[in-house]
Amino acid sequence: MNHGTALLWKRRALSSLSATRRGLPKEKMSENGVSSRAKVLTIDTMNPTVKKVEYAVRGPIVQRALELERELSQGMKKPFVEVIKANIGDAHAMGQQPITFFRQVLALCSYPELLNDTTFPEDAKSRARRILQSCGGYSMGSYSASQGIESVRQDVARYIERRDDGVPCDPDDIYLTTGASDGIVTVLKLLVCGEGAARTGVMISIPQYPLYSAALAELSAVQINYYLNEETCWSMDISELQRALDEARRHCNPRALCIINPGNPTGQVQSRQCIEDVIRFAAKERLFLMADEVYQDNVYADSCKFHSFKKVLFDMGPEYSNTVELVSFHSTSKCYMGECGFRGGYMEIINMDDEVKAQLTKLVSVRLCPPVPGQALMDLVVNPPQTGEPSYDKFIKERTATLSALAEKATLTEQVLNTVQGISCNPVQGAMYSFPRITIPEKAIKEATDNGQQPDMFYCMKLLEETGICLVPGSGFGQKDGTYHFRMTILPPKDKLTILLNKVKEFHQKFTQQYS
């Protein structure tokens, strides 16, 4: 058989194989008889880890809330006139006003011709010029260094030193990020490796912020749950950490411990003693520490104070400060700023292996750089107006008013919810949320189960349909079996928050009677 004949037979043989056996998409016949090739990417052929990702904060209940908003806008009659989305910590969407100085400087940076406008204060112009001088072509539209603008990293380092009473901070250990979330996911990518029993395990609190469970699912890491103690205001117990770690070591390789302080969704603030105990535990068990500290300015309870993990680590002496690997995260999205949309943040790395640090720098380089306006905003957060500057008094007034209002609303939320039989709410010591426990009648639990829903999802969906209030069920954050919760932000203006709380109170009473 000559070469040409052999090729002919090969083509005939291939054509006789099904498309599926040859790894090609099957052809489908349309209604008009014209064949159309099936999709290359389908739900069956996509990355399976993506299908495991869940993010309750923007999950099904939020999608329904958006549908209800559209229906209201189309004139459909509902038992309410607006949807109140209290599911997410989006301060400005809830009516919190931006800090004037921050927006002035960002306006000047975005449109430098405004530097000639006499209505802008001189300290705002000075900050804008300094930021623009660090930008290529004197423009925020240019790329920055992958690790972030050097002058901004220097200002972040000085801020950390002031916050931590002089503990040194090297700007080279600062990485500017696209919000804190970007930094968290990047560090998890460095940590996760192995297969089977050697697969990386990461300890996260339950309840937890769903970013962590979603990222671990996407990375095929093992999620190790440790439970916060609701009976003692969501405190952390070292014996519970030990229990979770010992059980996990039977089927994976635990390598990291994640802490959220102040807590999301639970609003607790960790004591200094607790942080010391956690650091000792991490040192003893050789765990990489990840400290999510994005709510560090949001502390309301008089008995509580924010302590950074880095400050406590260095106060404990060289035995710990020279050995424990720590990365901490901060953001422009929370605190008194609430500038979620600018996606500004940073992470500081402590005691990271030099070769791993080089790999981290390589990894962030792939994404070119964080958004430059977010970097500029981060610079203003860590280097705000100083005493004697024209913008100082107004800045302090706005900052104080925002934090005072949040503290007042934290107390209001706890007090109102605790007047409702069947709802119990711990003090909101910090952050921006309450996470009350709700009692759900057995009939409602059965109806939810029959409908394939978690009982607290069933509860929150009913609440949304009847009142227009969008909350997130506790099952989206994790909770002990047999308990049910919801997360609610304290961000709405006080008058709207009062209405919201009263509606929740009325709904819960009605819901309980209906299913009793």
TARA-V455721 format. One record per residue. N is the residue number from 1. SS is DSSP state (H for helix, E for strand, - for the rest). PSI is psi in whole degrees, 0 to 359 (* if undefined). OMEGA is omega in radians with two decimals (999 if undefined). Layout:
BEGIN
((N | SS | PSI | OMEGA) (N | SS | PSI | OMEGA))
END
This chain:
BEGIN
((1 | - | 126 | -3.13) (2 | - | 174 | -3.04) (3 | H | 319 | -3.12) (4 | H | 319 | 3.13) (5 | H | 320 | 3.12) (6 | H | 317 | 3.12) (7 | H | 320 | 3.14) (8 | H | 314 | 3.13) (9 | H | 323 | -3.14) (10 | H | 317 | 3.12) (11 | H | 318 | 3.13) (12 | H | 320 | -3.14) (13 | H | 316 | 3.13) (14 | H | 321 | -3.10) (15 | H | 335 | -3.14) (16 | H | 343 | 3.09) (17 | - | 149 | 3.08) (18 | - | 155 | 3.11) (19 | - | 321 | -3.12) (20 | - | 317 | -3.12) (21 | - | 332 | 3.12) (22 | - | 5 | 3.11) (23 | - | 20 | -3.13) (24 | - | 153 | 3.09) (25 | - | 141 | 3.07) (26 | - | 148 | 3.03) (27 | E | 141 | 3.11) (28 | E | 149 | 3.09) (29 | E | 127 | 3.08) (30 | - | 175 | -3.08) (31 | - | 329 | -3.12) (32 | - | 9 | 3.07) (33 | - | 1 | 3.14) (34 | - | 131 | -3.12) (35 | E | 143 | 3.07) (36 | E | 136 | -3.08) (37 | E | 139 | 3.11) (38 | - | 160 | -3.14) (39 | - | 141 | 3.03) (40 | - | 316 | -3.10) (41 | - | 114 | 3.12) (42 | - | 174 | 3.13) (43 | - | 334 | 3.13) (44 | - | 337 | -3.08) (45 | - | 358 | -3.13) (46 | - | 171 | 3.11) (47 | - | 117 | -3.06) (48 | H | 334 | -3.13) (49 | H | 331 | 3.13) (50 | H | 325 | -3.13) (51 | H | 340 | 3.12) (52 | - | 349 | -3.07) (53 | - | 130 | 3.04) (54 | - | 144 | -3.12) (55 | - | 91 | -2.95) (56 | H | 329 | -3.06) (57 | H | 332 | 3.08) (58 | H | 36 | -3.04) (59 | - | 204 | -3.02) (60 | H | 322 | -3.09) (61 | H | 327 | 3.10) (62 | H | 323 | 3.08) (63 | H | 320 | 3.09) (64 | H | 322 | 3.10) (65 | H | 320 | 3.11) (66 | H | 321 | 3.08) (67 | H | 317 | 3.14) (68 | H | 321 | 3.08) (69 | H | 317 | 3.12) (70 | H | 319 | -3.14) (71 | H | 320 | 3.08) (72 | H | 318 | -3.13) (73 | H | 337 | 3.12) (74 | - | 5 | 3.07) (75 | - | 7 | 3.12) (76 | - | 140 | -3.11) (77 | - | 133 | 3.11) (78 | - | 166 | 3.08) (79 | - | 7 | -3.11) (80 | - | 165 | -3.08) (81 | - | 346 | 3.10) (82 | - | 157 | 3.03) (83 | - | 128 | 3.11) (84 | E | 109 | -3.09) (85 | E | 92 | 3.12) (86 | - | 27 | -3.05) (87 | - | 346 | -2.94) (88 | - | 150 | -3.12) (89 | - | 59 | -3.12) (90 | - | 89 | -2.93) (91 | - | 312 | -3.06) (92 | H | 327 | 3.07) (93 | H | 336 | 3.13) (94 | H | 4 | 3.06) (95 | - | 355 | 3.09) (96 | - | 134 | -3.09) (97 | - | 141 | 3.11) (98 | - | 157 | 3.07) (99 | - | 126 | -3.03) (100 | H | 313 | -3.07) (101 | H | 318 | -3.12) (102 | H | 314 | -3.10) (103 | H | 328 | 3.09) (104 | H | 313 | -3.11) (105 | H | 318 | 3.13) (106 | H | 324 | 3.07) (107 | H | 317 | 3.12) (108 | H | 320 | 3.13) (109 | H | 324 | -3.12) (110 | H | 328 | -3.10) (111 | - | 80 | -3.00) (112 | H | 341 | 3.09) (113 | H | 338 | 3.11) (114 | H | 347 | 3.09) (115 | H | 342 | 3.10) (116 | H | 358 | -3.09) (117 | - | 125 | -3.06) (118 | - | 352 | -3.13) (119 | - | 346 | 3.13) (120 | - | 137 | 3.12) (121 | - | 154 | -3.05) (122 | H | 326 | 3.14) (123 | H | 328 | 3.05) (124 | H | 318 | 3.12) (125 | H | 320 | 3.14) (126 | H | 316 | 3.11) (127 | H | 318 | -3.12) (128 | H | 317 | 3.14) (129 | H | 319 | -3.12) (130 | H | 318 | 3.12) (131 | H | 314 | -3.10) (132 | H | 326 | 3.11) (133 | H | 338 | 3.11) (134 | - | 355 | -3.11) (135 | - | 140 | 3.09) (136 | H | 132 | 3.14) (137 | H | 18 | 3.14) (138 | H | 37 | -3.06) (139 | - | 136 | 3.05) (140 | - | 353 | 3.09) (141 | - | 0 | 3.14) (142 | - | 158 | 3.01) (143 | - | 154 | 2.95) (144 | - | 179 | 2.97) (145 | - | 150 | -3.06) (146 | - | 325 | 3.14) (147 | - | 348 | -3.13) (148 | - | 162 | 3.14) (149 | - | 131 | -3.04) (150 | H | 316 | -3.11) (151 | H | 327 | 3.09) (152 | H | 317 | 3.10) (153 | H | 325 | 3.07) (154 | H | 318 | 3.12) (155 | H | 323 | 3.08) (156 | H | 316 | -3.14) (157 | H | 317 | 3.13) (158 | H | 323 | 3.10) (159 | H | 314 | -3.13) (160 | H | 320 | 3.11) (161 | H | 318 | 3.10) (162 | H | 315 | -3.12) (163 | H | 321 | -3.03) (164 | - | 27 | 3.03) (165 | - | 42 | 3.00) (166 | - | 0 | 3.06) (167 | - | 126 | -3.04) (168 | - | 149 | 3.08) (169 | - | 126 | -3.13) (170 | - | 122 | 3.12) (171 | H | 335 | 3.13) (172 | H | 346 | 3.08) (173 | H | 1 | -3.13) (174 | E | 130 | 3.03) (175 | E | 120 | 3.06) (176 | E | 143 | -2.97) (177 | E | 165 | 3.08) (178 | E | 80 | -2.95) (179 | H | 170 | 3.11) (180 | H | 328 | -3.07) (181 | H | 318 | -3.13) (182 | H | 317 | 3.12) (183 | H | 319 | -3.14) (184 | H | 312 | -3.13) (185 | H | 321 | 3.14) (186 | H | 316 | 3.14) (187 | H | 321 | 3.09) (188 | H | 324 | 3.10) (189 | H | 324 | 3.11) (190 | H | 327 | -3.02) (191 | H | 328 | -2.94) (192 | - | 128 | 3.08) (193 | - | 177 | 3.03) (194 | - | 164 | 3.13) (195 | - | 157 | 3.07) (196 | H | 228 | -3.11) (197 | H | 347 | 3.11) (198 | H | 0 | -3.10) (199 | - | 142 | -3.10) (200 | E | 134 | 3.02) (201 | E | 142 | -3.14) (202 | E | 126 | -3.11) (203 | E | 125 | 3.09) (204 | E | 150 | -3.12) (205 | E | 150 | 2.98) (206 | E | 119 | 0.04) (207 | - | 154 | -3.09) (208 | - | 164 | 3.02) (209 | - | 126 | -2.96) (210 | H | 348 | 3.03) (211 | H | 319 | -3.03) (212 | H | 310 | 3.14) (213 | H | 323 | 3.13) (214 | H | 315 | -3.12) (215 | H | 320 | -3.14) (216 | H | 323 | 3.08) (217 | H | 316 | -3.13) (218 | H | 326 | -3.10) (219 | - | 0 | -3.09) (220 | - | 37 | 3.03) (221 | - | 169 | 3.14) (222 | E | 124 | 3.08) (223 | E | 121 | 3.13) (224 | E | 113 | -3.08) (225 | E | 130 | 2.88) (226 | E | 139 | -2.98) (227 | E | 132 | 2.99) (228 | - | 152 | -3.04) (229 | E | 102 | -3.10) (230 | H | 326 | -3.08) (231 | H | 337 | 3.10) (232 | H | 49 | 3.06) (233 | - | 45 | 3.06) (234 | - | 38 | 3.13) (235 | E | 164 | 3.12) (236 | - | 135 | -3.10) (237 | - | 124 | -3.12) (238 | H | 327 | 3.12) (239 | H | 328 | 3.08) (240 | H | 322 | 3.04) (241 | H | 317 | -3.12) (242 | H | 318 | 3.11) (243 | H | 311 | -3.11) (244 | H | 319 | -3.12) (245 | H | 314 | -3.11) (246 | H | 318 | 3.12) (247 | H | 320 | -3.09) (248 | H | 327 | -3.09) (249 | - | 348 | 3.09) (250 | - | 340 | -3.05) (251 | - | 0 | 3.10) (252 | - | 183 | -3.13) (253 | E | 93 | -3.13) (254 | E | 129 | -3.07) (255 | E | 342 | -3.03) (256 | E | 152 | 3.09) (257 | E | 121 | -3.13) (258 | E | 134 | 3.12) (259 | E | 135 | 3.02) (260 | E | 116 | -3.07) (261 | - | 120 | -0.17) (262 | - | 158 | -2.89) (263 | - | 144 | 3.01) (264 | - | 117 | 0.31) (265 | - | 7 | -2.85) (266 | - | 344 | 3.02) (267 | - | 14 | 3.12) (268 | - | 157 | 3.07) (269 | - | 125 | -3.05) (270 | - | 140 | 3.07) (271 | - | 161 | 3.10) (272 | H | 320 | -3.14) (273 | H | 319 | 3.13) (274 | H | 318 | -3.14) (275 | H | 318 | 3.08) (276 | H | 316 | -3.13) (277 | H | 320 | 3.13) (278 | H | 318 | 3.14) (279 | H | 317 | 3.08) (280 | H | 318 | 3.13) (281 | H | 315 | 3.14) (282 | H | 321 | 3.12) (283 | H | 315 | -3.11) (284 | H | 321 | -3.04) (285 | H | 4 | 3.13) (286 | - | 61 | 3.11) (287 | - | 142 | 3.05) (288 | E | 126 | -3.08) (289 | E | 132 | 3.04) (290 | E | 115 | -3.08) (291 | E | 109 | 3.12) (292 | E | 105 | -3.01) (293 | - | 36 | -3.03) (294 | - | 345 | 3.13) (295 | - | 27 | -2.97) (296 | - | 337 | 3.07) (297 | - | 351 | -3.09) (298 | - | 75 | 3.07) (299 | E | 123 | -2.99) (300 | - | 326 | -3.07) (301 | - | 135 | -3.11) (302 | - | 330 | -3.09) (303 | - | 358 | -3.04) (304 | - | 153 | 3.08) (305 | - | 143 | 3.08) (306 | - | 130 | 3.02) (307 | - | 123 | 3.11) (308 | - | 146 | 3.10) (309 | H | 324 | -3.11) (310 | H | 314 | -3.13) (311 | H | 313 | -3.14) (312 | H | 319 | 3.13) (313 | H | 313 | -3.10) (314 | H | 331 | 3.06) (315 | H | 337 | -3.11) (316 | - | 354 | 3.03) (317 | - | 171 | -3.02) (318 | H | 332 | 3.12) (319 | H | 327 | -3.13) (320 | H | 316 | -3.03) (321 | H | 339 | 3.12) (322 | - | 354 | -3.00) (323 | - | 319 | -3.04) (324 | - | 126 | 3.12) (325 | - | 125 | -3.04) (326 | E | 138 | 2.93) (327 | E | 132 | 3.14) (328 | E | 152 | -3.01) (329 | E | 144 | 3.04) (330 | E | 167 | -2.97) (331 | E | 159 | 3.02) (332 | - | 358 | -2.95) (333 | - | 338 | -3.01) (334 | - | 216 | -3.13) (335 | - | 226 | 3.11) (336 | - | 352 | -3.06) (337 | - | 306 | 3.13) (338 | - | 24 | -3.06) (339 | - | 67 | -3.05) (340 | H | 319 | -2.99) (341 | H | 341 | -3.12) (342 | H | 346 | 3.07) (343 | - | 55 | 3.07) (344 | E | 146 | 3.09) (345 | E | 175 | 3.04) (346 | E | 161 | 2.93) (347 | E | 146 | 3.06) (348 | E | 131 | -3.14) (349 | E | 138 | -3.12) (350 | E | 129 | 3.06) (351 | - | 27 | 3.07) (352 | - | 138 | 3.09) (353 | - | 136 | -3.06) (354 | H | 322 | -3.14) (355 | H | 325 | 3.08) (356 | H | 321 | 3.11) (357 | H | 321 | 3.09) (358 | H | 323 | 3.10) (359 | H | 324 | 3.07) (360 | H | 315 | 3.12) (361 | H | 320 | 3.09) (362 | H | 317 | -3.09) (363 | H | 316 | 3.14) (364 | H | 336 | 3.12) (365 | H | 332 | -3.14) (366 | H | 327 | -3.13) (367 | - | 12 | 3.10) (368 | - | 289 | 3.13) (369 | - | 160 | 3.01) (370 | - | 162 | 3.11) (371 | - | 128 | -3.08) (372 | H | 320 | 3.06) (373 | H | 324 | 3.07) (374 | H | 322 | 3.08) (375 | H | 318 | 3.13) (376 | H | 317 | 3.12) (377 | H | 319 | 3.10) (378 | H | 322 | 3.11) (379 | H | 320 | -3.12) (380 | H | 325 | 3.12) (381 | H | 318 | -3.11) (382 | H | 350 | -3.14) (383 | - | 64 | -3.08) (384 | - | 179 | 3.10) (385 | - | 141 | -3.11) (386 | - | 162 | 3.13) (387 | - | 132 | 3.11) (388 | - | 345 | 3.11) (389 | - | 154 | -3.04) (390 | - | 327 | -3.04) (391 | - | 357 | -2.96) (392 | H | 309 | -3.04) (393 | H | 316 | -3.14) (394 | H | 320 | 3.12) (395 | H | 311 | -3.12) (396 | H | 320 | 3.14) (397 | H | 314 | -3.13) (398 | H | 316 | -3.13) (399 | H | 312 | -3.12) (400 | H | 318 | -3.12) (401 | H | 319 | -3.13) (402 | H | 312 | -3.11) (403 | H | 324 | 3.11) (404 | H | 319 | 3.12) (405 | H | 319 | 3.11) (406 | H | 318 | 3.12) (407 | H | 318 | 3.13) (408 | H | 319 | -3.12) (409 | H | 331 | 3.07) (410 | H | 316 | 3.12) (411 | H | 316 | 3.13) (412 | H | 314 | -3.11) (413 | H | 311 | 3.13) (414 | H | 315 | -3.06) (415 | H | 313 | -3.10) (416 | H | 314 | -3.09) (417 | H | 327 | -3.13) (418 | - | 357 | 3.03) (419 | - | 353 | -3.06) (420 | - | 123 | 3.08) (421 | - | 125 | -3.12) (422 | - | 0 | 3.03) (423 | E | 132 | 3.05) (424 | E | 131 | -3.04) (425 | - | 122 | 3.04) (426 | - | 158 | 3.04) (427 | - | 136 | 3.07) (428 | - | 91 | -3.06) (429 | - | 330 | -3.09) (430 | E | 189 | -3.09) (431 | - | 213 | -2.99) (432 | - | 20 | -2.99) (433 | E | 154 | 2.87) (434 | E | 153 | -3.12) (435 | - | 67 | -3.05) (436 | - | 151 | 3.03) (437 | E | 138 | 3.12) (438 | E | 143 | 3.04) (439 | - | 124 | -3.13) (440 | - | 124 | -3.12) (441 | - | 154 | -3.10) (442 | H | 323 | 3.13) (443 | H | 321 | 3.13) (444 | H | 321 | 3.11) (445 | H | 318 | 3.13) (446 | H | 316 | 3.14) (447 | H | 319 | 3.11) (448 | H | 314 | -3.13) (449 | H | 318 | 3.11) (450 | H | 331 | 3.13) (451 | - | 6 | 3.12) (452 | - | 27 | -3.13) (453 | - | 151 | 2.94) (454 | - | 142 | -3.10) (455 | H | 321 | -3.13) (456 | H | 336 | 2.98) (457 | H | 316 | 3.08) (458 | H | 314 | 3.13) (459 | H | 310 | -3.09) (460 | H | 326 | 3.11) (461 | H | 320 | 3.06) (462 | H | 317 | 3.11) (463 | H | 316 | 3.14) (464 | H | 313 | -3.07) (465 | H | 330 | -3.06) (466 | H | 336 | -3.06) (467 | H | 343 | -3.07) (468 | - | 8 | -3.13) (469 | E | 125 | -3.11) (470 | E | 110 | 3.05) (471 | - | 169 | 3.13) (472 | E | 127 | 3.13) (473 | E | 147 | -3.12) (474 | H | 334 | 3.13) (475 | H | 339 | 3.09) (476 | H | 346 | -3.13) (477 | - | 346 | -3.05) (478 | - | 143 | -3.14) (479 | - | 162 | 3.11) (480 | - | 144 | 3.12) (481 | - | 137 | 3.11) (482 | - | 357 | 3.07) (483 | - | 152 | -3.11) (484 | - | 142 | -3.08) (485 | E | 173 | 2.83) (486 | E | 155 | 3.04) (487 | E | 133 | 3.13) (488 | E | 132 | 3.10) (489 | E | 151 | 3.08) (490 | - | 14 | -3.00) (491 | - | 332 | -3.08) (492 | - | 153 | 3.05) (493 | - | 153 | -2.99) (494 | H | 318 | -3.11) (495 | H | 318 | 3.12) (496 | H | 323 | 3.10) (497 | H | 320 | 3.11) (498 | H | 316 | 3.08) (499 | H | 315 | -3.13) (500 | H | 312 | -3.10) (501 | H | 320 | 3.12) (502 | H | 324 | 3.08) (503 | H | 319 | 3.09) (504 | H | 318 | 3.13) (505 | H | 312 | -3.13) (506 | H | 318 | -3.14) (507 | H | 314 | -3.08) (508 | H | 319 | 3.13) (509 | H | 316 | 3.14) (510 | H | 317 | -3.12) (511 | H | 316 | -3.12) (512 | H | 317 | 3.12) (513 | H | 319 | -3.10) (514 | H | 322 | -3.04) (515 | - | 11 | 3.11) (516 | - | * | 999))
END
